Amino acid sequence: MPLVEYPNIHMCIMKFSNVEFAVNSSSNSPTFKTHDIIDGEIVFTPHQETDIEDISITFQGMTRIEAANMSTHLPLPFNRLQKPFLSMELPMYDYLRGTKTLKPDKRYRIPFKFVVPNELPIHACHHQCANHQIQQEHLLLPASLSYRATKSHEIHDMSPEMAEVIYSINFVLWQRDGKAGRSKKIQECTHPVQILPTRDENPPIFVPRKNKFYKLLAEKSLSTGILRNARGKLTACSAQPPAIQLQILQPTNTDASTSLNITLQFDPSHLGQLPPSLLAVEFQLRAMTFFGLESWQDYPDLIDVSTWGPRREFWSDYVTLAPNKEIKLDWKSQEEVEHTIFTASIEASVSLPTYRRYPPTFHSCLVSRAYALKATLFYRVDGKSRGRSSISVSVPVEICAT
């Protein structure tokens, strides 16, 4: 098969040999999901006689972590950790039958084929876990994080450079040490691939009322004038919405959306006080990455980050979302024993913009990715002629892939 039929080509030219990767894909930046076949070929031109036993071709997954040294106030270098969690090796004899030694300066086309697994081998998570559910989460395939296909025109996935989940096709040329087997790498070339594993929606998570990442209930006291005359209390509450479903073949399409319901209540401080008027609503998707040099035994503690220890960190970034239709607020009055309260609800549908990547929610041994959907309501208190105030709720939301 001509090499030009593979659009995704990567070349690695070293001192001794020429290695070219050609991944069979219709895109220059392909995305593979669970059970997909990653196939193509490697064109290898050895510059010296090479035994096929000295060649290994693998599909690998690796986590790379950098964390600040918090044990001292001195400006020390970052601590670094590289942990492989997946390695699938190509059986060379099956692909080069009848060939044991490769001759110098001759081009050899080595086909490869790997199937993206649904789970990791059991030994990939060998540390202590709080329960069986955590270990099952850690054994699910994590999504690519901080994926960099090219140095320009990247679509950022709102991840820190200090936490990476990397998948690649690896070609390694070994030097043997007598009967001891492979002893030293003399050449290594890699070709990155992006993995967005399928993930089913889980039941809503329990969110403690006091935590640093979500706010399902918010209250504001309303007042006007220089003397801050009390006008009443505004309450907003929400809950975890349906998961955002990504289509793997189009991971940034605008069809990926969810709907959020916000319930409002206004309790006036005196008779005749009307509820505030809604001026605008702003939505943000917050991407939260939890990572560290030590394995997580449980989900990250939402209440007390001091329990994480000095070798774990947190990073967040956000993207603004636009509602799919105009949002209106209609207050309804409700008579109580001695006064009237007002209630209303907002139903908003929001879609993901296409200028970001959205790795599905996952929790691995060293890295977790979770999301929050924040809604900020801007309002004006009745009786004010200008100015505006705001109230916000922030709820967990899953991103899943099908």
VOGU-3710 file (C-alpha; in Angstrom, 3 decimals, decimal comma):
1> mplveypnih> 0,000/0,000/0,000  1,496/3,382/-0,929  2,560/5,465/2,017  0,711/8,520/0,714  -2,610/6,819/1,427  -1,968/7,442/5,121  -2,536/11,131/5,925  -1,182/10,985/9,473  2,584/10,575/8,981  5,319/11,125/11,522
11> mcimkfsnve> 9,029/10,719/10,764  11,872/10,032/13,167  15,384/10,196/11,703  18,168/9,183/14,045  21,854/8,557/13,622  21,535/4,933/12,581  18,057/4,368/11,201  15,133/6,042/9,504  11,681/5,473/11,005  8,401/6,744/9,511
21> favnsssnsp> 4,988/6,317/11,155  1,806/6,229/9,079  -1,433/5,934/11,054  -4,449/4,991/8,984  -6,865/7,859/9,536  -8,844/10,404/7,575  -7,727/13,190/9,933  -4,388/14,792/10,697  -5,328/14,730/14,370  -7,291/11,496/14,773
31> tfkthdiidg> -9,330/10,599/17,820  -9,823/6,979/18,846  -12,465/5,643/21,207  -12,830/2,393/23,136  -12,593/-0,737/20,942  -11,377/1,287/17,935  -8,590/-0,197/15,832  -5,425/1,882/15,521  -3,622/0,566/12,455  -1,054/1,678/9,953
41> eivftphqet> 2,539/0,879/9,224  6,070/1,821/10,178  8,611/2,202/7,401  11,963/1,231/8,880  15,298/1,611/7,100  18,061/0,185/9,306  21,571/1,500/8,796  23,073/-1,664/10,149  22,078/-5,307/10,242  19,233/-5,647/12,750
51> diedisitfq> 17,654/-8,696/14,347  13,856/-8,398/14,563  14,138/-9,453/18,217  15,836/-6,098/18,809  12,742/-4,200/17,641  9,682/-3,527/19,764  6,515/-1,750/18,639  4,027/-0,938/21,393  0,862/1,010/22,058  1,528/2,790/25,345
61> gmtrieaanm> -0,258/4,935/27,874  1,687/7,047/30,357  0,971/9,645/33,028  3,443/12,483/33,508  3,230/14,671/36,601  5,136/17,738/37,777  4,469/19,084/41,254  6,037/21,843/43,283  8,170/20,856/46,259  6,057/22,149/49,165
71> sthlplpfnr> 8,139/20,627/51,966  10,467/23,638/52,088  10,375/27,344/51,371  13,502/27,115/49,243  13,024/27,512/45,447  13,663/23,871/44,512  13,040/22,277/41,079  9,710/20,602/40,395  9,317/16,967/41,358  8,613/14,836/38,300
81> lqkpflsmel> 7,010/11,436/37,871  6,396/9,284/34,810  4,175/6,263/35,324  3,278/3,879/32,464  -0,140/2,290/32,916  -0,621/0,528/29,571  1,735/-1,331/27,237  0,524/-3,529/24,372  3,355/-5,039/22,338  3,166/-6,080/18,718
91> pmydylrgtk> 4,237/-9,707/18,063  7,010/-9,037/15,542  7,263/-12,620/14,291  3,610/-12,572/13,256  4,129/-9,453/11,166  7,519/-10,312/9,628  7,161/-14,002/8,933  10,170/-15,641/7,358  12,352/-12,672/8,240  14,774/-12,768/11,154
101> tlkpdkryri> 17,437/-10,266/10,178  16,861/-6,901/8,504  19,524/-5,766/6,078  21,099/-2,269/6,144  19,680/0,510/3,934  16,666/-1,560/2,895  13,149/-0,241/3,480  10,880/-2,513/5,494  7,173/-1,843/5,864  6,015/-3,150/9,229
111> pfkfvvpnel> 2,225/-3,080/9,630  0,744/-2,612/13,090  -2,715/-2,982/14,564  -3,876/-2,291/18,123  -7,353/-2,326/19,651  -8,073/0,367/22,238  -9,037/-1,537/25,410  -11,943/-0,695/27,684  -10,036/-1,358/30,903  -6,481/-1,440/32,161
121> pihachhqca> -4,853/-4,634/33,449  -5,391/-5,222/37,158  -1,731/-4,552/38,005  -2,076/-0,974/36,662  -3,698/-0,032/40,003  -1,837/-1,857/42,760  -2,039/0,743/45,545  -4,512/0,775/48,418  -7,979/2,130/47,571  -10,747/3,264/49,901
131> nhqiqqehll> -13,213/0,861/48,298  -13,801/-1,349/45,287  -15,527/1,441/43,355  -12,395/3,605/43,451  -10,256/0,794/42,103  -12,769/0,169/39,303  -12,579/3,855/38,393  -8,781/3,708/38,358  -8,856/0,708/36,012  -10,980/2,476/33,409
141> lpaslsyrat> -9,014/3,931/30,529  -8,293/7,635/31,241  -8,739/10,187/28,488  -5,823/11,919/26,801  -4,934/15,010/28,787  -2,832/17,949/27,583  -2,874/16,359/24,125  -0,532/18,148/21,727  -0,780/16,924/18,163  1,191/19,817/16,691
151> ksheihdmsp> 2,981/22,850/18,066  0,583/25,235/16,344  -3,179/25,498/15,899  -3,839/23,451/19,001  -7,263/23,086/20,545  -6,602/23,296/24,251  -8,314/20,913/26,658  -8,036/23,260/29,669  -5,370/21,097/31,307  -2,124/22,151/32,987
161> emaeviysin> 1,173/21,208/31,407  2,095/19,686/34,779  -0,419/16,850/34,343  -0,431/14,819/31,146  -2,022/11,557/30,079  -0,238/10,530/26,900  -0,919/7,720/24,438  1,478/6,835/21,648  2,714/4,242/19,193  6,320/3,554/20,206
171> fvlwqrdgka> 9,150/2,114/18,132  12,253/1,054/20,080  15,521/-0,371/18,798  17,426/-2,304/21,458  21,020/-3,341/21,896  21,447/-6,817/23,303  23,881/-7,872/25,979  24,716/-11,463/25,184  22,221/-13,883/26,730  20,850/-11,284/29,115
181> grskkiqect> 18,372/-10,034/26,525  17,523/-6,397/25,808  19,790/-4,142/27,805  19,789/-0,632/26,344  17,703/1,512/24,040  19,729/2,835/21,140  16,806/4,486/19,361  13,247/5,367/20,310  10,584/7,093/18,241  7,005/7,853/19,259
191> hpvqilptrd> 3,855/8,909/17,463  1,145/10,478/19,698  -2,489/9,448/19,391  -5,522/10,948/21,100  -7,779/8,639/23,112  -11,268/9,654/24,257  -12,652/6,503/25,863  -16,359/5,884/26,053  -17,875/6,531/29,462  -21,384/5,866/30,741
201> enppifvprk> -23,225/8,376/32,874  -22,999/7,702/36,612  -25,608/8,562/39,260  -25,407/12,128/40,638  -22,607/12,555/43,142  -23,217/13,581/46,715  -22,144/17,187/47,212  -21,582/18,433/50,790  -23,093/21,851/51,371  -19,787/23,339/52,464
211> nkfykllaek> -17,090/22,597/49,882  -14,588/24,470/47,734  -15,742/23,345/44,291  -19,538/23,281/44,062  -22,303/25,538/45,359  -25,772/24,097/44,894  -27,480/26,678/47,134  -26,801/30,427/47,313  -28,438/33,152/49,406  -28,215/36,947/49,137
221> slstgilrna> -29,674/39,705/51,305  -31,091/42,507/49,180  -30,968/46,167/50,184  -31,173/49,650/48,680  -30,121/53,189/49,505  -27,248/54,672/51,463  -28,663/53,257/54,672  -28,837/49,782/53,138  -32,540/49,379/53,692  -33,419/45,701/53,747
231> rgkltacsaq> -35,561/44,534/50,835  -35,583/40,785/51,397  -33,649/37,589/50,796  -32,985/35,931/47,430  -32,263/32,206/47,259  -31,063/30,230/44,229  -30,632/26,473/44,148  -29,907/23,850/41,503  -28,840/20,228/41,138  -26,571/18,109/38,961
241> ppaiqlqilq> -27,906/18,193/35,382  -27,856/15,364/32,825  -24,390/14,484/31,547  -22,989/16,209/28,488  -22,720/13,520/25,821  -19,803/13,817/23,394  -19,864/12,180/20,009  -16,355/10,717/19,674  -16,180/11,205/15,938  -16,938/14,907/16,446
251> ptntdastsl> -15,623/15,628/19,967  -16,056/19,398/19,711  -19,405/19,643/17,963  -22,063/22,040/19,187  -24,581/19,215/19,693  -22,878/18,446/23,002  -25,191/20,156/25,458  -27,075/19,861/28,714  -29,911/21,655/30,466  -29,790/23,280/33,875
261> nitlqfdpsh> -32,746/24,081/36,104  -32,391/26,869/38,693  -35,082/27,480/41,287  -35,380/30,967/42,747  -37,205/32,223/45,825  -37,569/35,802/47,015  -38,689/36,429/50,575  -39,521/40,180/50,877  -38,740/41,976/54,091  -41,967/43,984/54,054
271> lgqlppslla> -45,348/44,079/52,416  -45,415/45,506/48,906  -41,769/44,766/48,097  -41,509/43,261/44,605  -38,905/40,647/43,548  -35,777/41,678/41,602  -35,743/41,823/37,825  -33,412/39,588/35,821  -30,876/41,445/33,672  -28,700/38,653/32,282
281> vefqlramtf> -27,450/35,099/32,884  -23,871/33,938/32,322  -22,795/30,291/32,140  -19,326/28,817/32,530  -18,000/25,286/32,274  -15,164/24,877/34,753  -12,659/22,104/34,034  -10,965/20,872/37,211  -7,829/18,741/37,191  -6,661/17,068/40,409
291> fgleswqdyp> -3,171/15,562/40,232  -0,206/14,588/42,343  2,898/12,470/42,795  1,094/10,003/45,066  -1,845/7,825/44,098  -5,306/8,890/45,191  -6,887/6,373/47,557  -10,287/8,026/47,232  -11,977/10,759/45,258  -10,422/14,177/45,980
301> dlidvstwgp> -11,825/15,613/49,222  -14,211/18,436/48,310  -14,364/19,896/51,809  -10,809/20,016/53,138  -7,978/20,230/50,603  -5,460/20,020/53,466  -6,187/16,284/53,574  -4,617/15,906/50,135  -1,074/16,199/51,426  1,840/18,273/50,064
311> rrefwsdyvt> 2,354/16,171/46,931  -1,014/16,864/45,285  -2,252/19,906/43,395  -5,339/21,387/41,748  -5,784/23,283/38,500  -8,883/24,819/36,949  -9,788/26,634/33,763  -13,111/27,616/32,294  -14,917/28,342/29,073  -17,970/30,587/28,679
321> lapnkeikld> -21,143/28,924/27,402  -23,972/30,570/25,518  -27,587/29,548/26,200  -29,409/28,050/23,240  -32,401/30,352/23,655  -33,435/33,538/25,442  -33,979/33,141/29,184  -36,991/34,717/30,798  -37,953/34,976/34,454  -41,599/34,917/35,533
331> wksqeeveht> -42,200/35,377/39,240  -45,213/33,760/40,862  -46,558/34,877/44,209  -47,358/32,437/46,969  -49,290/33,405/50,068  -47,772/32,316/53,373  -49,174/32,764/56,914  -48,324/36,428/57,349  -46,604/37,467/54,139  -46,110/36,714/50,453
341> iftasieasv> -43,115/34,980/48,914  -42,215/34,834/45,241  -40,908/31,802/43,341  -39,572/31,280/39,828  -37,524/28,787/37,861  -35,090/29,049/34,973  -34,581/26,239/32,490  -31,474/26,840/30,378  -29,912/24,688/27,683  -26,215/25,294/26,970
351> slptyrrypp> -23,809/23,863/24,378  -20,057/23,433/24,366  -18,108/25,783/22,080  -15,879/24,198/19,460  -12,624/25,961/20,345  -11,841/23,638/23,269  -11,384/19,905/23,782  -13,355/18,189/26,521  -11,786/14,981/27,889  -14,545/12,861/29,448
361> tfhsclvsra> -14,747/12,811/33,245  -12,316/10,291/34,743  -10,534/9,365/37,955  -7,188/7,591/37,547  -4,483/6,743/40,059  -2,614/10,041/39,691  -4,995/12,356/37,817  -8,698/13,159/38,026  -10,694/15,349/35,651  -14,069/16,688/36,789
371> yalkatlfyr> -16,336/19,520/35,657  -18,595/22,136/37,212  -21,329/24,141/35,511  -21,611/27,639/36,963  -24,573/29,933/36,404  -24,420/33,587/37,431  -27,664/35,552/37,510  -27,388/39,328/37,268  -30,377/41,179/38,717  -31,555/44,587/39,844
381> vdgksrgrss> -33,369/45,128/43,132  -36,819/46,638/42,804  -36,582/50,296/43,696  -33,133/50,805/42,206  -32,774/52,814/39,000  -29,324/51,552/38,090  -26,583/49,134/39,030  -26,784/45,389/39,261  -26,014/42,562/41,654  -25,417/38,861/41,105
391> isvsvpveic> -25,966/35,445/42,620  -24,265/32,222/41,482  -24,696/28,476/41,738  -22,137/25,885/40,656  -23,122/22,250/40,152  -21,191/19,126/39,151  -21,681/17,924/35,600  -20,287/14,838/33,913  -18,890/14,737/30,412  -19,429/11,323/28,877
401> at> -18,558/9,891/25,496  -20,479/7,520/23,263
//
